[in-house]
């Protein structure tokens, strides 16, 4: 059985966590937990962008292939 998807995406959940850590923290430069949260957020954003770009490139190739025949 597949895992159920959450109501909100990982990206929005991470954004909320980062914002909460920033408001609670006095020195965000030295907070390791905040640093790792930001890294995870950047990783998920990068993944989303690459998937979108891959889909865009795939659809343009599929549309051009029938026209070439």
Backbone as CSV, one residue per row, in Angstrom:
resi,resn,N_x,N_y,N_z,CA_x,CA_y,CA_z,C_x,C_y,C_z
1,UNK,0.836,-1.172,0.000,0.000,0.000,0.000,0.892,1.250,0.000
2,UNK,0.534,2.208,-0.802,1.340,3.417,-0.930,1.123,4.352,0.260
3,UNK,2.125,5.161,0.466,2.046,6.137,1.544,1.092,7.263,1.140
4,UNK,0.255,7.709,2.054,-0.687,8.776,1.744,0.061,10.106,1.661
5,UNK,-0.322,10.912,0.693,0.316,12.213,0.543,-0.272,13.191,1.557
6,UNK,0.550,14.078,2.014,0.122,15.060,3.004,-0.707,16.149,2.323
7,UNK,-1.441,16.903,3.127,-2.245,17.987,2.594,-1.399,19.106,2.028
8,UNK,-0.212,19.295,2.604,0.693,20.322,2.106,1.993,19.667,1.643
9,UNK,2.655,20.308,0.725,3.872,19.719,0.170,5.030,19.854,1.160
10,UNK,6.092,19.117,0.881,7.286,19.185,1.718,7.859,20.592,1.710
11,UNK,7.794,21.214,0.554,8.376,22.545,0.410,7.681,23.568,1.316
12,UNK,6.356,23.563,1.326,5.645,24.529,2.178,5.857,24.230,3.650
13,UNK,5.910,22.937,3.986,6.141,22.566,5.378,7.531,23.023,5.838
14,UNK,8.529,22.859,4.966,9.880,23.292,5.305,9.971,24.815,5.407
15,UNK,9.260,25.517,4.528,9.247,26.982,4.595,8.690,27.460,5.933
16,UNK,7.626,26.798,6.397,7.036,27.163,7.684,8.009,26.902,8.832
17,UNK,8.708,25.757,8.771,9.672,25.422,9.820,10.817,26.417,9.856
18,UNK,11.318,26.811,8.699,12.412,27.776,8.625,11.960,29.118,9.185
19,UNK,10.764,29.558,8.820,10.240,30.826,9.317,10.083,30.790,10.827
20,UNK,9.598,29.670,11.364,9.432,29.550,12.818,10.780,29.574,13.521
21,UNK,11.766,28.907,12.959,13.104,28.891,13.561,13.723,30.278,13.548
22,UNK,13.478,31.022,12.465,14.056,32.365,12.366,13.466,33.307,13.401
23,UNK,12.166,33.187,13.672,11.548,34.086,14.643,11.988,33.748,16.067
24,UNK,12.193,32.452,16.342,12.586,32.039,17.685,14.064,32.242,17.968
25,UNK,14.862,32.286,16.925,16.306,32.264,17.101,16.910,33.654,17.245
26,UNK,17.891,33.765,18.131,18.583,35.040,18.320,19.768,35.157,17.371
27,UNK,20.459,34.027,17.136,21.629,34.044,16.263,21.479,32.962,15.189
28,UNK,20.834,33.295,14.065,20.585,32.268,13.043,21.844,31.770,12.336
29,UNK,22.937,32.518,12.432,24.179,32.110,11.761,24.761,30.844,12.375
30,UNK,24.576,30.650,13.676,25.205,29.535,14.377,24.275,28.354,14.621
31,UNK,23.031,28.458,14.199,22.074,27.388,14.464,22.193,26.285,13.416
32,UNK,22.654,25.114,13.849,22.857,23.989,12.937,21.527,23.420,12.430
33,UNK,20.517,23.398,13.287,19.214,22.864,12.881,18.601,23.737,11.781
34,UNK,18.742,25.041,11.924,18.216,25.962,10.911,18.969,25.789,9.600
35,UNK,20.256,25.591,9.699,21.080,25.391,8.504,20.650,24.130,7.754
36,UNK,20.415,23.061,8.491,20.002,21.816,7.833,18.596,21.935,7.241
37,UNK,17.719,22.676,7.912,16.379,22.903,7.365,16.450,23.671,6.050
38,UNK,17.312,24.691,6.024,17.466,25.472,4.796,18.032,24.612,3.668
39,UNK,18.978,23.738,4.012,19.545,22.849,3.005,18.481,21.910,2.441
40,UNK,17.635,21.365,3.321,16.559,20.484,2.869,15.577,21.232,1.985
41,UNK,15.276,22.487,2.371,14.360,23.306,1.581,14.937,23.565,0.194
42,UNK,16.202,23.931,0.128,16.837,24.171,-1.167,16.852,22.909,-2.014
43,UNK,17.087,21.763,-1.373,17.118,20.495,-2.091,15.747,20.178,-2.709
44,UNK,14.687,20.399,-1.932,13.342,20.112,-2.458,12.969,21.094,-3.571
45,UNK,13.377,22.361,-3.434,13.100,23.343,-4.479,13.836,22.979,-5.762
46,UNK,15.081,22.561,-5.618,15.872,22.162,-6.774,15.242,20.953,-7.471
47,UNK,14.766,20.007,-6.653,14.132,18.813,-7.207,12.864,19.176,-7.975
48,UNK,12.047,20.078,-7.415,10.815,20.499,-8.073,11.121,21.185,-9.404
49,UNK,12.142,22.044,-9.402,12.499,22.745,-10.632,12.999,21.786,-11.707
50,UNK,13.816,20.810,-11.317,14.336,19.864,-12.307,13.225,18.997,-12.891
51,UNK,12.281,18.591,-12.061,11.153,17.784,-12.556,10.323,18.601,-13.536
52,UNK,10.076,19.865,-13.216,9.293,20.726,-14.103,10.016,20.925,-15.431
53,UNK,11.324,21.134,-15.378,12.102,21.325,-16.593,12.130,20.055,-17.432
54,UNK,12.252,18.905,-16.760,12.259,17.625,-17.466,10.924,17.391,-18.173
55,UNK,9.823,17.710,-17.481,8.495,17.554,-18.098,8.332,18.487,-19.295
56,UNK,8.808,19.713,-19.152,8.702,20.695,-20.230,9.473,20.227,-21.458
57,UNK,10.676,19.737,-21.243,11.490,19.264,-22.359,10.876,18.025,-23.007
58,UNK,10.305,17.151,-22.220,9.706,15.934,-22.754,8.473,16.254,-23.596
59,UNK,7.656,17.184,-23.155,6.451,17.515,-23.919,6.802,18.204,-25.230
60,UNK,7.809,19.034,-25.233,8.168,19.715,-26.483,8.713,18.719,-27.497
61,UNK,9.461,17.706,-27.044,9.983,16.689,-27.955,8.857,15.810,-28.493
62,UNK,7.891,15.489,-27.646,6.776,14.648,-28.091,5.924,15.374,-29.120
63,UNK,5.738,16.676,-28.948,4.929,17.454,-29.882,5.653,17.620,-31.214
64,UNK,6.974,17.712,-31.186,7.740,17.915,-32.406,7.915,16.610,-33.178
65,UNK,7.930,15.477,-32.518,8.158,14.181,-33.182,7.086,13.820,-34.203
66,UNK,5.777,13.909,-33.907,4.769,13.579,-34.924,4.806,14.544,-36.110
67,UNK,5.140,15.784,-35.888,5.170,16.757,-36.968,6.321,16.462,-37.925
68,UNK,7.405,15.880,-37.423,8.563,15.607,-38.260,8.316,14.425,-39.191
69,UNK,7.429,13.509,-38.811,7.171,12.324,-39.643,6.370,12.641,-40.827
